[in-house]
Amino acid sequence: MRKYNIIKDNDEFFKVECTDSYGNSTVVYERNVLDASKFVMNYWENEDDRQDSKELMHRAMLNMIEIDKKYNINKGNSDGLD
């Protein structure tokens, strides 16, 4: 569920809390409300690309784990570096 919150943090900055449709969230600080609003729109516009990148990284990590298991790289020690 998309949601956002823009709060005047102090005299100089607005705190922007933003969550996209995938549940990814971030917090940034912007100097004015217009920039804060632009950040929210940009964050939402790029949510699919960001999610695709996360899923790609997840699959790569799973593949590395399988390679480690296949070649017994992670056997016999706690970190697999010896």
Buried (B, 14 or more C-beta within 10 A) or exposed (E): EEEBEBEEEEEEBBBBBBBBEBEEEEEBBBEEEEBBBEBBEEBBEEBEEBBEEEEEEEEEEEEEEEEEEEEEBBEEEEEEEE
